[in-house]
Amino acid sequence: MLDSTEAAGSGLGVFDGAVTATGGGGQLTLSTVSITTGLTVEITSGSLTMPAS
């Protein structure tokens, strides 16, 4: 796993925003925000707004 500085320098995209459980209003919503080893995490929705060029 890369931190945001390493990811930005690698040419990989970086997504920065709120992560919430489904219905919580975050830009990225997960089936649960209680993540532990061995648990399957389901991304239920996501949104990304790009600035105008």
VMD Tcl script that builds the backbone (N, CA, C; Angstrom):
set m [mol new atoms 159]
animate dup $m
set s [atomselect $m all]
$s set {name element resname resid chain x y z} {
  {N N MET 1 A 0.845 -1.161 0.000}
  {CA C MET 1 A 0.000 0.000 0.000}
  {C C MET 1 A 0.898 1.234 0.000}
  {N N LEU 2 A 0.558 2.196 -0.819}
  {CA C LEU 2 A 1.318 3.442 -0.906}
  {C C LEU 2 A 0.585 4.548 -0.164}
  {N N ASP 3 A 1.345 5.440 0.483}
  {CA C ASP 3 A 0.686 6.614 1.042}
  {C C ASP 3 A 0.455 7.604 -0.097}
  {N N SER 4 A -0.262 8.693 0.166}
  {CA C SER 4 A -0.649 9.617 -0.902}
  {C C SER 4 A 0.552 10.248 -1.601}
  {N N THR 5 A 1.640 10.515 -0.881}
  {CA C THR 5 A 2.834 11.095 -1.494}
  {C C THR 5 A 3.493 10.099 -2.434}
  {N N GLU 6 A 3.622 8.842 -1.997}
  {CA C GLU 6 A 4.215 7.805 -2.845}
  {C C GLU 6 A 3.343 7.554 -4.080}
  {N N ALA 7 A 2.037 7.505 -3.900}
  {CA C ALA 7 A 1.126 7.250 -5.021}
  {C C ALA 7 A 1.187 8.378 -6.037}
  {N N ALA 8 A 1.214 9.615 -5.565}
  {CA C ALA 8 A 1.260 10.763 -6.473}
  {C C ALA 8 A 2.547 10.753 -7.294}
  {N N GLY 9 A 3.654 10.356 -6.692}
  {CA C GLY 9 A 4.934 10.311 -7.388}
  {C C GLY 9 A 5.074 9.124 -8.318}
  {N N SER 10 A 4.185 8.147 -8.202}
  {CA C SER 10 A 4.281 6.931 -9.011}
  {C C SER 10 A 3.492 7.015 -10.304}
  {N N GLY 11 A 2.699 8.060 -10.473}
  {CA C GLY 11 A 1.833 8.157 -11.637}
  {C C GLY 11 A 0.479 7.502 -11.423}
  {N N LEU 12 A 0.263 6.911 -10.243}
  {CA C LEU 12 A -1.037 6.315 -9.931}
  {C C LEU 12 A -2.015 7.408 -9.518}
  {N N GLY 13 A -3.272 7.178 -9.741}
  {CA C GLY 13 A -4.285 8.135 -9.314}
  {C C GLY 13 A -4.460 8.116 -7.809}
  {N N VAL 14 A -4.838 9.236 -7.252}
  {CA C VAL 14 A -5.098 9.350 -5.819}
  {C C VAL 14 A -6.512 9.883 -5.655}
  {N N PHE 15 A -7.314 9.166 -4.894}
  {CA C PHE 15 A -8.693 9.574 -4.623}
  {C C PHE 15 A -8.754 9.989 -3.168}
  {N N ASP 16 A -9.107 11.236 -2.908}
  {CA C ASP 16 A -9.155 11.753 -1.547}
  {C C ASP 16 A -10.578 12.217 -1.273}
  {N N GLY 17 A -11.218 11.635 -0.307}
  {CA C GLY 17 A -12.588 12.027 0.012}
  {C C GLY 17 A -13.092 11.256 1.207}
  {N N ALA 18 A -14.341 11.495 1.553}
  {CA C ALA 18 A -14.951 10.837 2.704}
  {C C ALA 18 A -15.386 9.426 2.340}
  {N N VAL 19 A -15.087 8.479 3.231}
  {CA C VAL 19 A -15.534 7.094 3.091}
  {C C VAL 19 A -16.524 6.831 4.214}
  {N N THR 20 A -17.720 6.390 3.847}
  {CA C THR 20 A -18.761 6.124 4.839}
  {C C THR 20 A -19.436 4.793 4.530}
  {N N ALA 21 A -20.202 4.300 5.491}
  {CA C ALA 21 A -21.062 3.147 5.237}
  {C C ALA 21 A -22.176 3.592 4.296}
  {N N THR 22 A -22.815 2.643 3.638}
  {CA C THR 22 A -23.918 2.935 2.724}
  {C C THR 22 A -24.943 3.850 3.395}
  {N N GLY 23 A -25.307 4.923 2.710}
  {CA C GLY 23 A -26.273 5.879 3.245}
  {C C GLY 23 A -25.653 7.001 4.040}
  {N N GLY 24 A -24.325 6.962 4.234}
  {CA C GLY 24 A -23.659 7.967 5.056}
  {C C GLY 24 A -23.276 9.242 4.331}
  {N N GLY 25 A -23.402 9.269 2.998}
  {CA C GLY 25 A -23.163 10.497 2.250}
  {C C GLY 25 A -21.742 10.724 1.798}
  {N N GLY 26 A -20.837 9.779 2.006}
  {CA C GLY 26 A -19.452 9.962 1.564}
  {C C GLY 26 A -19.312 9.829 0.059}
  {N N GLN 27 A -18.180 10.312 -0.463}
  {CA C GLN 27 A -17.914 10.165 -1.887}
  {C C GLN 27 A -17.699 8.699 -2.257}
  {N N LEU 28 A -17.213 7.915 -1.306}
  {CA C LEU 28 A -17.054 6.472 -1.490}
  {C C LEU 28 A -17.826 5.791 -0.384}
  {N N THR 29 A -18.774 4.933 -0.744}
  {CA C THR 29 A -19.541 4.247 0.289}
  {C C THR 29 A -19.247 2.749 0.242}
  {N N LEU 30 A -19.093 2.188 1.420}
  {CA C LEU 30 A -18.771 0.773 1.577}
  {C C LEU 30 A -19.909 0.077 2.303}
  {N N SER 31 A -19.983 -1.244 2.117}
  {CA C SER 31 A -21.011 -2.015 2.812}
  {C C SER 31 A -20.818 -1.953 4.328}
  {N N THR 32 A -19.585 -1.750 4.764}
  {CA C THR 32 A -19.269 -1.578 6.193}
  {C C THR 32 A -17.983 -0.774 6.302}
  {N N VAL 33 A -17.841 -0.019 7.352}
  {CA C VAL 33 A -16.575 0.679 7.599}
  {C C VAL 33 A -15.801 0.014 8.727}
  {N N SER 34 A -16.302 -1.138 9.211}
  {CA C SER 34 A -15.600 -1.952 10.210}
  {C C SER 34 A -14.803 -3.004 9.450}
  {N N ILE 35 A -13.598 -2.668 9.053}
  {CA C ILE 35 A -12.783 -3.536 8.214}
  {C C ILE 35 A -11.769 -4.272 9.081}
  {N N THR 36 A -11.780 -5.605 8.991}
  {CA C THR 36 A -10.840 -6.429 9.732}
  {C C THR 36 A -10.216 -7.450 8.776}
  {N N THR 37 A -9.158 -8.085 9.212}
  {CA C THR 37 A -8.467 -9.098 8.418}
  {C C THR 37 A -9.431 -10.211 8.021}
  {N N GLY 38 A -9.415 -10.558 6.735}
  {CA C GLY 38 A -10.238 -11.654 6.235}
  {C C GLY 38 A -11.648 -11.265 5.840}
  {N N LEU 39 A -12.037 -10.023 6.098}
  {CA C LEU 39 A -13.384 -9.568 5.765}
  {C C LEU 39 A -13.451 -9.125 4.313}
  {N N THR 40 A -14.487 -9.502 3.603}
  {CA C THR 40 A -14.724 -9.008 2.243}
  {C C THR 40 A -15.409 -7.659 2.341}
  {N N VAL 41 A -14.863 -6.666 1.656}
  {CA C VAL 41 A -15.434 -5.321 1.656}
  {C C VAL 41 A -16.061 -5.071 0.299}
  {N N GLU 42 A -17.295 -4.639 0.287}
  {CA C GLU 42 A -18.015 -4.354 -0.947}
  {C C GLU 42 A -18.167 -2.845 -1.114}
  {N N ILE 43 A -17.697 -2.320 -2.247}
  {CA C ILE 43 A -17.913 -0.907 -2.570}
  {C C ILE 43 A -19.310 -0.805 -3.154}
  {N N THR 44 A -20.186 -0.041 -2.491}
  {CA C THR 44 A -21.570 0.045 -2.939}
  {C C THR 44 A -21.812 1.211 -3.882}
  {N N SER 45 A -20.993 2.265 -3.828}
  {CA C SER 45 A -21.091 3.359 -4.787}
  {C C SER 45 A -19.889 4.272 -4.627}
  {N N GLY 46 A -19.695 5.108 -5.616}
  {CA C GLY 46 A -18.617 6.095 -5.569}
  {C C GLY 46 A -18.887 7.197 -6.558}
  {N N SER 47 A -18.356 8.374 -6.285}
  {CA C SER 47 A -18.487 9.486 -7.223}
  {C C SER 47 A -17.208 10.287 -7.230}
  {N N LEU 48 A -16.901 10.823 -8.380}
  {CA C LEU 48 A -15.696 11.621 -8.558}
  {C C LEU 48 A -16.046 12.788 -9.450}
  {N N THR 49 A -15.772 13.995 -8.992}
  {CA C THR 49 A -16.029 15.193 -9.783}
  {C C THR 49 A -14.698 15.795 -10.176}
  {N N MET 50 A -14.471 15.926 -11.471}
  {CA C MET 50 A -13.239 16.498 -11.992}
  {C C MET 50 A -13.427 17.993 -12.229}
  {N N PRO 51 A -12.418 18.790 -11.906}
  {CA C PRO 51 A -12.533 20.224 -12.181}
  {C C PRO 51 A -12.556 20.487 -13.687}
  {N N ALA 52 A -13.191 21.562 -14.084}
  {CA C ALA 52 A -13.228 21.935 -15.501}
  {C C ALA 52 A -11.825 22.272 -15.968}
  {N N SER 53 A -11.514 21.951 -17.220}
  {CA C SER 53 A -10.169 22.226 -17.741}
  {C C SER 53 A -10.052 23.632 -18.274}
}
mol reanalyze $m
mol bondsrecalc $m
mol representation Tube
mol addrep $m
